[in-house]
Amino acid sequence: MLNNIGKWKVSILETGDFRLDGGAMMGSVPKVLWEKTNPTDKFNRIQMVLRCLLLDDGVNRILVDTGLGSKVNQKFKSFFHIVQSENPLKKALKEIGLVPENITHVIFSHLHFDHAGGATEFNKEGHPIPVFPNAEYFITESHWKQANQPNDRDKASFLQQDFFPLQEAGLLQIIPENSTIINGISTYCVHGHTCGQQLIKLADGDHCLLYCGDLIPLKSHLQIPWIMGYDLNALLTLDEKTKLLAQAADENWWLVFDHDPETSAVKIKKGKKYYDVVDEILRKYGH
């Protein structure tokens, strides 16, 4: 079980379900292969989850990613088949005894709407405001530039209402790549999916957890050539996955998936072709 790493209590937060096109999620992999593990609906969409992390040492309460949040309208919900409560992240925090004011840090893997949407909410006047008023929010400088100057291929993934209010409130910390946020918690930066994505690493010397962000969003993506069509640089993703998975297997890391609908986290070993799962935590319950 994944409960504690060093002084840190680790809580996996499920904040809702949604669907994306299966072909887009699997890139050049033929459907006849990926639909065995990721079946589609009539619109060719596969089931996915919105998964965040809460790291708590009793003083610092660090949220990793924020899900979609509560600002999405009905058209958006229908298009992505979003199933979640009215305030999904607040509900998930309440279940572990916390309220938004308790959060001290929010670390974004990146600012795509399914990772940053829960950072802001509409006030009574309909203006987006920070959900976590006492927190500092962290993003890499390179990704901040990407979010502010997106290209035609990824601009639909960035919604300014998710992150501009954080900067306006003076809460946003723009940091270098591969930074230490606090003792034991650092970032591991990759660029294939989007420029400056930061994976979040928690280590105490004996154990390690890595929140994989959208480098490895699904368990199926443990197969190295299985790369999302959404990635801006697939060959770079290939190289980044190759290096990361080798280290994760050698050092017995927990790998947390942000979008897998059934498996929250795994440990792996080198297999005959790619990597085999040696331990796993299933969604909402234990091994």
SULBEL-V743058 format. One record per run of one state. SS is the DSSP state (hx for helix, st for strand, lp for the rest). FROM is the first residue (numbers start at 1). LEN is the number of residues. If there is no record, write none. Layout:
BEGIN
SS,FROM,LEN  SS,FROM,LEN
END
This chain:
BEGIN
lp,1,3  st,4,2  lp,6,2  st,8,14  hx,22,5  lp,27,4  hx,31,4  lp,35,5  st,40,1  lp,41,4  st,45,12  lp,57,4  st,61,4  lp,65,9  hx,74,6  lp,80,3  st,83,1  lp,84,4  hx,88,7  lp,95,5  hx,100,3  lp,103,2  st,105,3  lp,108,5  hx,113,7  st,120,3  lp,123,5  st,128,3  lp,131,5  st,136,5  hx,141,8  lp,149,6  hx,155,3  lp,158,2  hx,160,3  lp,163,1  hx,164,5  lp,169,3  st,172,4  lp,176,4  st,180,3  lp,183,2  st,185,6  lp,191,6  st,197,7  lp,204,4  st,208,4  lp,212,7  hx,219,4  lp,223,11  hx,234,18  lp,252,2  st,254,3  lp,257,6  st,263,8  lp,271,4  st,275,8  lp,283,5
END
